[in-house]
Amino acid sequence: MKIKNTIIRSTLLGSLILAGCASPQVSYVDPNAVNTLTTNFTQNDLRATAADMASALIQSGKMGSCKSFTISPVKNATDQYVDTSVMTNAMADSLTNSSAVRSTYVVSVDEMGNQVDELGRQNQSGLYDQSTTAKMGKMKGAQCRIDGKLTSDTSVSPNGKSMLVAYTFFVQVFDVQQGAAIWRSSKNISKGMTK
Amino acid sequence: MKKRLYIVGFMFLFINGCANNVLPTYSDQTNTTLSKVYTGNLSSAMDINNNSDDILYNMEYGTIQRLQSNYVSSNLFFTKAQNTIDLWSANWQSSSPSAQSLNAVASVFYESGTDYQPRDYEKVFLSTLHALNHLGLNDFANARIEIKKMYQVEEAIQNYNQATYIQEQTAFQKEKSGTAASLYDQLSVQYDLNNKVSPQIIALKNSYQNAFSHYLSGFVFEALNEPSLSRPGYVKALQLQPNNNLIQQDIKRLDSNIKQNSETTDLLIVQEVGHAPQIKSNEIHAQIPRNFVSYEYASCLVGGVTTLFYPVLENDTNNQELYSFDLDGKTILPLPMVNIDMMAARSLYDNKNKNMAQSVALAIRNIAAVQAKCLSDNANSFALFGGTVVTLGAVDIEKADERNWNMLPSKVNINRVNLPYGVHTFDITINGVKYSKQINLTKPYQILAYRILGNQVYFEPQKDMFNKENN
């Protein structure tokens, strides 16, 4: 009779295999909802951290000493595939759209390629009425440059059941001509997971 | 008693419900393919089947197409295979944890009669080879998509393993300490004896992550001027190959923001060697435990012995691990990045419990079938399902699953050099046979890949990289 139980159990397992063929369900979710599915630095973390840092910079009033500014691409010094261009863009958005910031955002290193291509197209292709084209040599230089860097450190408990990942987003603002830092700050986020 | 027979019959039906891929002699098939590939007969190595949904066929045939530089055709087959993996990535979470744990044991039950479940390292390599195909077509944007899939699949594998590990272990321990305990014990001894695990295999971080895929990721993102994604690629590659100087230099270069000189090419040379290990089914004849058999059927189980199956690896022994090559007359030795033999061995090691559960489940089914037949003979009530059970025994599917992606290379080695735009000479001599190519470099980032199989070297260049007279 023992074999009977084994057969029934095997049949149950088989039905579970078939159940696994069901199609996944797709739904819309709140893009700003806290994501606790992973210890990785998620899109939410990227946007929220960058926006927080931009707010801190705005509140410091230091941007008042910059007539124009640019943002260098945020460096990713973690071992995760984090697209930090999201942070760069989120900071540029916050600073540009804030009524408290009067300085002008000018093209960054990343955007320079397209800008140069467009100027070249307008001025050198021979296709445009030169009275309507943007002229070469008229771009505004940035008075201030914003640098950012994301780092991480992972700790695993001796029994391997808990993991803690500590992230630090470090930002500094430089006066380009003087090379002097006029503002520095960092923000920490820690994410833990227990198996 | 009749109920039991219905159950046995039903088992047969569900087992075949999802099967479209019964490949009982997979190693025989791959032997034929490999012998053709090793003698230069790529076009006849495998029959084409554009309508196959078999993921393994699509991976194997896609690789054969890649070896012929038919990247567009190769991508068609790789895409079909990838669809299955995408479905798995999206689907596995939909099962409850308890179902996953049972499924983990059950999914290997009667595996050779079911659709092929790619090994974890194969899932990662599929995206990697797919990315290389796109690079072969000078399509970095689509290569980027495959690279992202590569590390997303890795994450799905990691999540799956984390979610199922404890439940799987618990379920297995329960099985192992049950009535079939002595079958597990007998099988375990032979499994370990014939699948020796070296310290290097144990030292692998896991069975699915490989340094080459992440290095390629770093290279593609660097070429696309996305340093924030390029750096983690190199960092992860270095975590998996900690002593590799090339990777260390790449991270330093990226951190120091040094741009390469204009009118020069960063050339990544990818040397793929041999074929992935084949899997063979071994068997042992194990004593059926006395407490395992119902008394009334004891006389039917002749000798009280059942057969248990387990997989063993047969590594590629036709090729060296590394081959030096000459670039513009200068001899260069590539650096090892991936040893797929070791990854396959680690996979077998990690899946020992599942493989044993499959084998014992088959044995239990066979014992049940014999007992059912016994009842049929005694009470003449076996007419309904008796034929079905006999058919099961007649089909040669009672063995460990021998399927795996054999056309993957055995090793992947790389080099990276910076060369001025223009024509350069690449030479490699294999077993006395010299292969020479003129390569034309015209872009900042390019890749030259090739596969060594015996005396054959199959070049997988980027489109328009070779001068016409080479081809």
Chai-1 contact restraints between the chains, C-beta under 6 A:
chainA,res_idxA,chainB,res_idxB,connection_type,confidence,min_distance_angstrom,max_distance_angstrom,comment,restraint_id
A,M1,B,S294,contact,1.0,0.0,6.0,A-B,restraint_1
A,K2,B,T179,contact,1.0,0.0,6.0,A-B,restraint_2
A,I3,B,A368,contact,1.0,0.0,6.0,A-B,restraint_3
A,K4,B,R4,contact,1.0,0.0,6.0,A-B,restraint_4
A,T6,B,I364,contact,1.0,0.0,6.0,A-B,restraint_5
A,I7,B,I7,contact,1.0,0.0,6.0,A-B,restraint_6
A,I7,B,A368,contact,1.0,0.0,6.0,A-B,restraint_7
A,T11,B,I7,contact,1.0,0.0,6.0,A-B,restraint_8
A,T11,B,M11,contact,1.0,0.0,6.0,A-B,restraint_9
A,L13,B,L102,contact,1.0,0.0,6.0,A-B,restraint_10
A,L13,B,A106,contact,1.0,0.0,6.0,A-B,restraint_11
A,G14,B,F14,contact,1.0,0.0,6.0,A-B,restraint_12
A,L16,B,A99,contact,1.0,0.0,6.0,A-B,restraint_13
A,L16,B,L102,contact,1.0,0.0,6.0,A-B,restraint_14
A,L16,B,N103,contact,1.0,0.0,6.0,A-B,restraint_15
A,I17,B,A106,contact,1.0,0.0,6.0,A-B,restraint_16
A,G20,B,S95,contact,1.0,0.0,6.0,A-B,restraint_17
A,P24,B,A90,contact,1.0,0.0,6.0,A-B,restraint_18
A,P24,B,N91,contact,1.0,0.0,6.0,A-B,restraint_19
A,P24,B,S94,contact,1.0,0.0,6.0,A-B,restraint_20
A,N76,B,S228,contact,1.0,0.0,6.0,A-B,restraint_21
A,N76,B,R231,contact,1.0,0.0,6.0,A-B,restraint_22
A,D79,B,P232,contact,1.0,0.0,6.0,A-B,restraint_23
A,D79,B,V235,contact,1.0,0.0,6.0,A-B,restraint_24
A,D79,B,K236,contact,1.0,0.0,6.0,A-B,restraint_25
A,Q80,B,P232,contact,1.0,0.0,6.0,A-B,restraint_26
A,Y81,B,Y151,contact,1.0,0.0,6.0,A-B,restraint_27
A,Y81,B,L229,contact,1.0,0.0,6.0,A-B,restraint_28
A,Y81,B,P232,contact,1.0,0.0,6.0,A-B,restraint_29
A,D83,B,L229,contact,1.0,0.0,6.0,A-B,restraint_30
A,T84,B,S228,contact,1.0,0.0,6.0,A-B,restraint_31
